[in-house]
Amino acid sequence: MATPENLTTLLGDDFPLAPEAAATLLGVTPRTLKAWRATDFGPTPTRIGRRVAYRVGDVRAFLREAAEQGAAA
């Protein structure tokens, strides 16, 4: 069965995730992710036409940075 961890491993770093999928991987709601986007916090969003998406690599990098900052605190 696919889990968020092994799913992101199977996907390339450039694979676009819908905001709902990115929010699930980050453990937040899509509304929180939207608020982060409005304040330039969180993984870098990208646009595909009119849609917002998040690259798997950007979500991974954000999680890694957050873990490192949490460990340093």
Backbone bond lengths (Angstrom), bond angles and torsions (degrees), N, CA, C in turn:
res aa  C-N    CA-C-N  psi(-1)  N-CA   C-N-CA  omega(-1)  CA-C   N-CA-C  phi
1 M - - - 1.449 - - 1.529 109.39 -
2 A 1.303 115.74 140.46 1.466 120.28 -178.62 1.523 110.09 -77.37
3 T 1.311 115.07 132.46 1.462 121.70 173.60 1.520 107.25 -114.90
4 P 1.330 118.33 163.09 1.466 118.61 178.53 1.522 112.66 -55.33
5 E 1.332 116.93 -37.14 1.459 119.94 -177.88 1.524 111.97 -66.13
6 N 1.349 116.85 -51.07 1.460 117.08 -177.05 1.527 111.70 -78.27
7 L 1.310 118.13 -22.88 1.457 120.33 176.90 1.523 110.31 -65.84
8 T 1.332 117.08 -45.00 1.460 118.84 -179.97 1.513 111.21 -69.65
9 T 1.326 117.70 -25.33 1.459 120.59 175.87 1.522 110.24 -69.01
10 L 1.315 116.97 -36.67 1.463 121.29 -179.36 1.529 112.42 -73.44
11 L 1.313 116.53 -26.95 1.458 120.89 -177.95 1.518 110.10 -89.15
12 G 1.303 116.84 145.27 1.460 120.48 176.66 1.525 110.69 -72.10
13 D 1.315 116.23 160.74 1.462 121.00 -178.73 1.524 112.88 -60.84
14 D 1.315 118.11 -26.39 1.462 120.84 -178.35 1.525 113.28 -88.46
15 F 1.325 117.84 -2.87 1.464 120.90 -178.67 1.524 109.55 -64.16
16 P 1.342 117.93 127.54 1.465 119.87 -178.88 1.526 111.80 -82.56
17 L 1.322 115.35 135.94 1.459 121.76 176.12 1.523 109.12 -109.88
18 A 1.322 116.28 139.75 1.458 120.44 172.21 1.526 108.24 -66.06
19 P 1.324 117.72 154.42 1.464 119.75 179.43 1.531 113.33 -53.84
20 E 1.319 117.58 -36.59 1.466 120.66 179.80 1.522 111.11 -64.04
21 A 1.327 116.78 -41.38 1.468 120.87 179.16 1.526 110.74 -69.32
22 A 1.324 116.68 -41.95 1.465 120.31 178.48 1.525 110.18 -63.20
23 A 1.326 117.31 -42.13 1.465 121.19 179.04 1.525 110.66 -61.49
24 T 1.314 117.32 -41.34 1.464 121.04 178.21 1.518 110.56 -60.71
25 L 1.316 117.28 -45.94 1.466 120.84 179.46 1.528 111.60 -63.53
26 L 1.329 116.52 -32.78 1.461 121.12 -178.83 1.528 112.64 -84.72
27 G 1.327 116.37 -12.01 1.458 120.12 -179.96 1.517 113.51 76.51
28 V 1.331 116.31 28.49 1.462 121.62 178.28 1.527 108.28 -128.56
29 T 1.318 116.19 172.09 1.457 120.00 177.03 1.528 109.87 -84.94
30 P 1.327 117.23 158.24 1.465 119.10 174.77 1.531 112.09 -57.69
31 R 1.317 117.23 -32.02 1.467 120.97 178.43 1.531 110.70 -65.56
32 T 1.334 116.40 -41.08 1.465 120.14 177.28 1.520 110.19 -63.58
33 L 1.320 116.47 -43.16 1.462 120.30 179.17 1.532 110.61 -61.55
34 K 1.322 116.97 -39.08 1.469 120.88 177.27 1.529 110.54 -64.34
35 A 1.331 117.16 -40.99 1.470 120.86 177.77 1.524 110.32 -64.46
36 W 1.323 116.99 -40.98 1.466 120.54 176.46 1.520 110.25 -59.23
37 R 1.330 115.64 -44.50 1.472 120.59 -178.47 1.529 110.16 -59.95
38 A 1.329 117.26 -38.49 1.466 121.64 -179.06 1.526 112.16 -69.12
39 T 1.339 117.15 -22.17 1.470 120.80 -178.56 1.525 112.07 -110.75
40 D 1.319 117.33 15.39 1.470 123.00 179.71 1.528 112.73 57.43
41 F 1.316 116.82 39.07 1.456 122.72 176.10 1.523 106.87 -116.65
42 G 1.309 116.41 155.04 1.463 120.38 177.17 1.509 112.02 91.60
43 P 1.332 115.64 -173.08 1.464 119.40 179.97 1.527 110.61 -65.89
44 T 1.311 115.13 151.23 1.464 120.91 -178.35 1.526 110.44 -69.53
45 P 1.330 117.05 122.26 1.465 118.87 177.05 1.524 110.62 -80.31
46 T 1.304 115.51 158.40 1.456 121.23 174.62 1.522 107.57 -132.14
47 R 1.290 117.02 157.64 1.463 120.74 178.68 1.521 109.56 -108.79
48 I 1.302 113.96 136.42 1.460 121.56 172.36 1.524 104.55 -121.96
49 G 1.316 114.87 97.70 1.462 118.89 -171.30 1.518 108.64 67.22
50 R 1.325 116.43 -122.99 1.466 120.73 178.15 1.522 112.24 -94.20
51 R 1.309 116.78 -5.82 1.468 120.59 -175.96 1.519 111.96 -91.22
52 V 1.325 114.57 146.86 1.462 121.55 174.63 1.521 107.49 -94.28
53 A 1.315 116.22 138.46 1.463 121.61 176.91 1.524 108.38 -140.99
54 Y 1.321 114.93 165.92 1.465 121.70 178.25 1.516 107.96 -128.34
55 R 1.324 116.54 128.14 1.460 120.38 177.59 1.523 108.77 -70.58
56 V 1.323 116.71 140.05 1.462 121.78 178.47 1.525 110.15 -53.88
57 G 1.321 117.55 -43.06 1.460 121.28 -179.10 1.520 112.67 -62.36
58 D 1.340 117.19 -36.14 1.464 120.46 178.45 1.527 111.22 -69.84
59 V 1.328 116.62 -38.12 1.470 120.33 177.43 1.526 109.55 -65.97
60 R 1.331 116.56 -44.72 1.475 120.32 177.42 1.526 111.38 -58.92
61 A 1.330 116.63 -45.88 1.467 120.99 -178.72 1.525 110.84 -62.63
62 F 1.318 117.24 -41.27 1.459 120.39 178.75 1.527 110.73 -63.01
63 L 1.320 117.05 -44.06 1.468 120.53 178.69 1.523 111.18 -63.15
64 R 1.321 116.54 -40.82 1.470 121.00 179.49 1.530 110.52 -63.69
65 E 1.340 116.59 -45.85 1.467 120.88 179.47 1.526 111.07 -63.28
66 A 1.322 116.99 -41.20 1.464 120.52 179.64 1.524 110.49 -64.36
67 A 1.329 116.94 -39.37 1.467 120.63 178.77 1.523 110.78 -66.44
68 E 1.325 117.01 -40.32 1.468 120.71 179.44 1.523 111.15 -66.74
69 Q 1.316 117.44 -40.44 1.462 120.57 178.78 1.522 110.75 -67.84
70 G 1.328 116.58 -36.86 1.458 120.37 177.85 1.513 111.63 -66.90
71 A 1.319 116.85 -36.54 1.464 121.30 179.62 1.522 110.85 -72.49
72 A 1.330 116.84 -29.37 1.463 120.65 -178.47 1.529 111.95 -80.36
73 A 1.321 116.91 -18.70 1.477 120.07 -176.59 1.505 112.86 -77.38
